[in-house]
Amino acid sequence: MSSRKNLYEVLGVKETASQTEIKKAFKDLTKKHRQATSPEAKERYRDIQHAYEILSVPSKREWYDEFGQEEEEEVDDGVERETTDSDPDQDFHNIFGNMSIFSQLNSQGRLAKCEPLLTRVEVSLEDLYNGNTTKSAHVRREVICGECSGEGAKVGSKIQKCDTCKGSGVEFKHQQMGFFINRVSMACSTCSGRGKVFSDEDKCVKCSGSRTITEDKTVEVSIEPGMRNMQKIEFTGEGNHLPGHLAGDLVAVLDYVEHEDFQRAQDNLLMHKTISLVEALCGYRVMIKHLDGRQLYIHNNPGEVIKSGSHLVVKNEGMPRLGRPFEKGDLLIRFSVEYPENSSLSSDSIDALKRILPSVPDFVMPQGENVEEVNMYDLEDMNFAGSNPFQKFGDQEDEDDEAFGGGATGIQCQTQ
């Protein structure tokens, strides 16, 4: 420990004091001395504040306990003495009254964690249904150079402390945020956050002084039954690892390829089938290959008519539920009925259908001059010049206004 003032003695606490005890001692001493006006009292107040700023941050406290006051004070002189001549009242309010959420987070003294590294893992619907498989995810990540242990310089090189940040690797700036003043830390512009400087000749050969290298990383992603599209699987500490940071996480995001026959809707599976009119009226039978390879025999009972656009449900043949693979959703089959082409039925076939199908109501043709026969045509065969025949009248009117410069349309009255 250095011969300079003992910070624990300044606050009147033991070296084994907890953070709660340190904070309480600081509050009591601040209330006692912050209103004093004598030079000695102001100096005493600054000593109290300085001691608290170091002992309240775990990383700074560890430095102080290991290396003593001298090294820590050198860092502090380059940064903290910015507030030496400031108003003690304002300092007190900045610490307790105007402390923003950002300052609170910074005051924890914990290393920041690198941002998560995302990678896409392509899976099929069969993979998500059956599970019990693994997929390899390949990424390129940035990690601390092993040759120089993240120093950026060759082993045994002459490394000096950065004069700008006094070895801390960070610069501090104050920002006004409304009524609050927030102190923002950023990487030192001189040493790029290293806290140390060295000559170009002493740069690490492997990382060229950048302190990090880029490497390929492969992880095996386990797919469980019932996992969903865009589901995230995290690999703690397998992402980027930058100097002065905790290693970030690698996050694999599942991205499934559209299936030819099935679509997924939560825990259900959807399927579309087009059947003929004969099948809709007389019965439908088909074999469906499921996602696990099973063949499902699908059919309706005789006399049950399948309507176009209707849905039939096969219970418990949907997707398994994640964590409960024996519980499954349903399989929903949507039917579309394909009708015969025009003029494909002969007169005899039409007569036979009339005898088989339910009879239609008798039609009596009315007489009179107001009765007129018209023809119907297939809409798909008609040419509407690109317009929509079902467009609302108001919408069409708006388009007409735009086409003619927004002016009024219709017949205009002539001015007399």
C-alpha positions in Angstrom: 0.0 0.0 0.0 1.3 3.5 -0.9 2.3 6.2 1.7 -0.5 8.4 0.4 -3.9 8.7 2.1 -5.6 5.4 2.8 -9.0 5.5 1.0 -10.6 3.2 3.6 -9.4 5.6 6.4 -10.8 8.6 4.4 -14.3 7.0 4.5 -13.7 5.6 8.0 -14.4 2.0 7.0 -12.5 -1.3 7.2 -10.8 -2.8 4.2 -13.3 -5.7 4.4 -16.3 -3.3 4.2 -19.1 -4.2 1.9 -20.4 -1.9 -0.8 -23.4 -1.1 1.4 -21.2 0.0 4.2 -19.0 2.1 1.8 -22.0 3.8 0.4 -23.5 4.6 3.8 -20.2 6.0 5.0 -20.0 8.2 2.0 -23.5 9.5 2.3 -23.0 10.4 6.0 -19.7 12.1 5.4 -21.0 14.0 2.3 -24.0 15.4 4.3 -21.6 16.5 7.0 -19.0 18.2 4.8 -20.7 19.4 1.7 -21.9 22.7 3.2 -18.5 23.6 4.7 -16.8 26.7 3.1 -13.3 26.6 4.5 -10.5 25.4 2.1 -9.6 22.5 4.5 -13.2 21.3 4.5 -13.5 21.5 0.7 -10.3 19.5 0.4 -11.7 17.0 2.9 -14.9 16.8 0.7 -12.9 16.1 -2.4 -10.9 13.4 -0.7 -14.2 11.7 0.4 -15.6 11.9 -3.1 -12.4 10.6 -4.6 -12.2 7.7 -2.2 -15.9 6.8 -2.9 -15.4 6.9 -6.7 -12.7 4.3 -6.4 -13.9 2.0 -3.7 -17.5 1.9 -5.0 -16.4 0.4 -8.3 -15.3 -3.3 -7.9 -12.8 -3.2 -10.7 -11.2 0.1 -9.4 -11.2 -1.2 -5.8 -9.4 -4.4 -6.9 -6.8 -2.3 -8.6 -6.3 -0.1 -5.5 -6.1 -3.1 -3.2 -3.4 -4.7 -5.4 -1.3 -1.8 -6.6 -2.1 1.0 -4.1 -3.1 4.6 -4.5 -0.4 5.7 -6.9 -1.4 3.9 -10.0 -5.1 4.5 -9.6 -4.5 8.2 -8.9 -2.6 8.6 -12.1 -5.5 7.3 -14.0 -7.8 9.4 -11.9 -5.9 12.6 -12.5 -6.4 12.3 -16.2 -10.1 11.7 -15.9 -11.7 12.4 -12.6 -9.9 15.6 -11.6 -12.0 17.2 -14.2 -14.5 18.0 -11.4 -11.9 19.2 -8.9 -13.0 22.8 -9.0 -16.7 22.0 -9.4 -19.4 23.0 -6.9 -19.7 20.3 -4.1 -23.5 20.8 -4.1 -23.7 20.1 -7.8 -21.4 17.0 -7.4 -23.7 15.6 -4.7 -26.8 16.0 -6.8 -25.0 14.6 -9.8 -24.2 11.5 -7.8 -27.5 10.9 -6.1 -30.1 13.0 -7.8 -29.1 13.2 -11.4 -27.7 9.8 -11.9 -29.1 8.4 -15.2 -29.7 4.8 -15.9 -26.6 4.8 -18.0 -24.4 6.0 -15.1 -25.9 3.4 -12.9 -25.0 0.7 -15.3 -21.5 2.0 -15.8 -21.0 2.2 -12.0 -21.4 -1.5 -11.6 -17.8 -2.0 -12.8 -18.7 -5.1 -14.8 -17.1 -5.9 -18.1 -19.4 -5.3 -21.1 -20.4 -8.3 -23.1 -19.9 -8.5 -26.8 -23.1 -8.4 -28.9 -24.6 -11.7 -29.9 -23.4 -13.2 -33.2 -26.3 -14.5 -35.3 -26.1 -17.4 -37.8 -28.8 -18.9 -40.0 -29.4 -22.7 -39.9 -31.5 -24.1 -42.7 -33.9 -26.9 -41.7 -36.7 -28.8 -43.3 -40.2 -29.3 -42.0 -39.3 -32.9 -41.6 -36.4 -31.9 -39.3 -38.8 -29.8 -37.1 -41.3 -32.7 -37.0 -39.0 -35.6 -36.2 -36.2 -33.8 -34.4 -33.4 -36.0 -33.0 -31.0 -34.6 -35.5 -28.1 -32.1 -35.5 -27.2 -29.3 -38.0 -23.8 -27.7 -38.3 -23.6 -23.9 -38.1 -20.5 -22.2 -39.5 -19.6 -18.6 -38.6 -16.6 -16.3 -38.7 -16.0 -14.7 -35.3 -13.5 -12.2 -33.9 -11.5 -13.4 -30.9 -8.5 -12.2 -28.8 -5.2 -12.9 -30.4 -3.5 -15.8 -28.6 0.0 -14.8 -29.8 0.0 -11.6 -27.8 -2.9 -12.3 -25.4 -4.8 -9.3 -26.7 -2.0 -6.8 -26.0 -1.4 -6.1 -29.7 2.4 -6.1 -29.2 5.1 -8.7 -29.4 6.1 -10.4 -26.2 8.9 -8.5 -24.5 8.3 -5.3 -26.5 8.5 -1.9 -24.9 5.0 -0.9 -24.0 4.2 2.5 -22.5 1.1 3.8 -20.8 -1.1 6.0 -23.0 -0.8 9.6 -22.0 -4.3 10.5 -23.2 -6.3 8.1 -21.0 -3.5 7.4 -18.4 -3.7 3.7 -19.1 -7.4 3.3 -18.6 -8.3 2.8 -22.3 -11.3 5.0 -22.0 -12.1 8.7 -22.4 -15.0 10.4 -20.6 -17.3 13.1 -21.9 -20.2 14.8 -20.3 -23.5 15.0 -22.1 -26.5 17.2 -21.2 -29.7 15.2 -21.3 -32.5 17.5 -20.4 -32.1 18.3 -16.7 -29.5 15.5 -16.3 -25.8 15.4 -16.9 -24.6 12.0 -18.1 -20.9 11.0 -18.2 -20.3 8.8 -21.2 -17.2 6.6 -21.6 -15.7 5.7 -25.0 -12.6 4.0 -26.2 -9.5 6.2 -26.1 -8.9 7.8 -29.5 -5.1 7.6 -29.1 -4.6 4.0 -28.1 -7.9 2.6 -29.4 -8.9 1.4 -26.0 -5.8 -0.5 -25.3 -4.5 1.8 -22.6 -1.0 1.2 -23.9 1.0 2.4 -26.9 4.0 0.9 -28.7 5.9 1.4 -31.9 4.9 -0.1 -35.3 7.9 -2.4 -35.2 6.7 -3.9 -31.9 3.2 -4.8 -33.3 2.2 -8.5 -33.0 2.9 -10.3 -36.2 -0.3 -12.4 -36.0 -2.9 -9.7 -35.4 -0.9 -6.7 -36.7 -1.5 -4.8 -33.5 -5.3 -5.1 -33.7 -5.3 -7.5 -30.6 -7.9 -9.7 -32.3 -8.0 -12.3 -35.1 -10.8 -13.7 -37.2 -11.4 -17.4 -37.1 -14.0 -19.9 -38.3 -16.2 -21.5 -35.7 -18.5 -24.5 -36.1 -21.2 -25.5 -33.6 -23.6 -28.5 -33.7 -27.2 -27.4 -33.3 -29.6 -30.0 -31.9 -33.0 -30.0 -33.4 -35.8 -31.2 -31.1 -39.3 -32.2 -32.3 -41.7 -29.3 -32.4 -39.1 -26.5 -32.7 -40.4 -23.5 -34.7 -39.2 -21.5 -37.6 -37.0 -18.6 -36.5 -36.4 -20.2 -33.1 -33.1 -19.2 -31.5 -30.6 -21.6 -29.9 -27.9 -19.9 -27.9 -24.3 -21.0 -27.4 -23.0 -19.0 -24.4 -19.6 -17.5 -24.9 -19.1 -18.9 -28.4 -19.5 -15.5 -30.2 -17.1 -12.6 -30.7 -14.6 -12.0 -27.9 -13.0 -8.6 -27.9 -10.3 -7.2 -25.4 -11.9 -5.7 -22.3 -15.2 -7.5 -22.9 -16.8 -10.8 -21.9 -17.2 -13.2 -24.7 -20.5 -12.8 -26.6 -23.0 -15.5 -27.4 -23.5 -17.3 -30.7 -27.2 -17.5 -31.6 -28.3 -20.0 -34.2 -31.6 -19.1 -35.8 -33.7 -21.9 -37.4 -35.0 -21.1 -40.9 -37.0 -23.8 -42.5 -37.5 -24.3 -46.2 -41.1 -24.4 -47.5 -42.5 -27.9 -47.9 -44.0 -29.1 -51.1 -47.2 -30.6 -49.5 -47.5 -29.2 -46.0 -47.6 -25.8 -44.4 -47.3 -25.2 -40.7 -49.7 -23.1 -38.6 -48.6 -23.2 -34.9 -49.0 -26.8 -33.9 -51.2 -27.7 -36.9 -50.3 -28.8 -40.4 -52.2 -27.5 -43.5 -52.6 -29.3 -46.8 -54.4 -28.5 -50.0 -56.0 -31.1 -52.2 -57.7 -30.7 -55.5 -60.3 -33.4 -56.3 -62.6 -34.1 -59.2 -66.4 -33.6 -59.1 -66.9 -37.3 -59.2 -64.6 -37.7 -56.1 -66.5 -34.9 -54.3 -69.8 -36.6 -54.9 -69.0 -40.3 -54.9 -66.2 -40.6 -52.5 -62.5 -39.7 -52.1 -59.6 -42.0 -51.3 -55.9 -41.1 -51.2 -52.7 -42.1 -49.5 -50.7 -39.2 -47.9 -47.1 -39.6 -47.0 -46.5 -37.9 -43.7 -43.4 -36.1 -42.5 -42.1 -39.2 -40.6 -42.6 -41.5 -43.6 -45.9 -43.0 -42.5 -48.6 -43.5 -45.1 -52.0 -42.1 -44.1 -55.1 -43.5 -45.7 -57.5 -40.6 -46.2 -61.1 -41.1 -47.3 -64.7 -40.0 -46.7 -67.7 -42.1 -46.0 -70.1 -43.0 -48.8 -72.8 -40.3 -49.3 -70.6 -37.6 -47.7 -70.2 -34.8 -50.2 -67.0 -32.8 -50.1 -67.7 -29.1 -50.9 -65.2 -26.9 -52.6 -63.4 -24.8 -50.1 -64.3 -27.0 -47.1 -61.7 -28.2 -44.5 -61.5 -31.7 -43.1 -59.6 -32.4 -39.9 -57.4 -35.4 -39.1 -56.9 -35.3 -35.3 -53.5 -35.6 -33.7 -51.6 -35.7 -37.0 -50.2 -32.2 -36.8 -46.8 -31.0 -35.4 -45.5 -32.3 -32.1 -45.4 -29.8 -29.3 -42.0 -28.7 -28.1 -41.0 -30.5 -25.0 -44.1 -32.8 -25.3 -43.4 -34.7 -28.5 -46.3 -37.2 -28.0 -48.8 -34.4 -28.0 -49.6 -33.2 -31.5 -51.8 -30.7 -33.3 -54.1 -31.5 -36.1 -53.8 -32.0 -39.9 -56.2 -29.8 -41.8 -57.0 -30.6 -45.4 -58.5 -27.9 -47.6 -60.4 -29.3 -50.7 -60.9 -27.6 -54.0 -63.3 -29.3 -56.4 -62.4 -29.3 -60.1 -65.4 -29.2 -62.4 -65.7 -30.5 -65.9 -64.6 -28.3 -68.8 -67.3 -26.5 -70.9 -68.9 -28.8 -73.6 -67.3 -31.9 -72.1 -70.6 -33.4 -71.2 -72.7 -35.1 -73.9 -76.5 -34.8 -74.0 -76.9 -38.3 -72.8 -74.6 -37.6 -69.8 -76.5 -34.5 -68.9 -79.8 -36.4 -69.1 -78.3 -39.2 -66.9 -77.1 -36.6 -64.3 -80.6 -35.0 -64.2 -82.0 -38.4 -63.4 -79.4 -39.1 -60.7 -79.0 -35.7 -59.0 -81.8 -33.9 -57.1 -84.3 -32.2 -59.4 -84.1 -28.5 -60.1 -87.0 -26.1 -59.8 -89.3 -25.8 -62.8 -88.6 -22.6 -64.8 -91.3 -20.7 -66.7 -90.2 -18.1 -69.2 -92.1 -14.9 -68.7 -93.6 -13.1 -71.7 -93.7 -9.3 -72.5 -91.8 -6.5 -74.1 -89.6 -6.0 -71.0 -88.2 -9.5 -71.2 -84.8 -9.7 -72.9 -82.5 -12.6 -73.3 -78.7 -12.0 -72.6 -75.6 -14.1 -72.8 -73.0 -14.9 -70.0 -69.3 -15.2 -70.6 -66.4 -16.5 -68.6 -64.7 -13.6 -66.8 -61.3 -15.0 -67.5 -61.9 -14.8 -71.2 -62.9 -11.1 -71.0 -60.5 -8.3 -71.5 -60.9 -5.4 -69.1 -57.8 -3.6 -70.2 -56.0 -4.3 -66.9 -58.7 -2.8 -64.7 -60.5 -4.7 -61.9 -64.2 -5.2 -62.7 -65.0 -5.6 -59.0 -63.4 -2.2 -58.1 -65.6 0.1 -56.1 -67.2 3.0 -58.0 -65.6 5.5 -55.6 -62.1 4.1 -56.2 -62.6 4.3 -60.0 -63.8 7.8 -59.7 -60.6 8.8 -57.8 -58.5 7.2 -60.5 -60.4 9.2 -63.1 -59.7 12.4 -61.2 -56.0 11.6 -61.1 -55.9 10.7 -64.8 -57.5 14.0 -65.8 -55.4 16.2 -63.5 -57.8 16.1 -60.5 -60.4 18.2 -62.1 -64.2 17.7 -61.8 -65.7 15.3 -64.2 -69.2 15.0 -65.7 -71.4 17.5 -67.5 -70.8 21.1 -66.6 -73.5 23.8 -66.6 -73.0 26.5 -69.1 -72.7 30.0 -67.7 -75.4 32.3 -69.0 
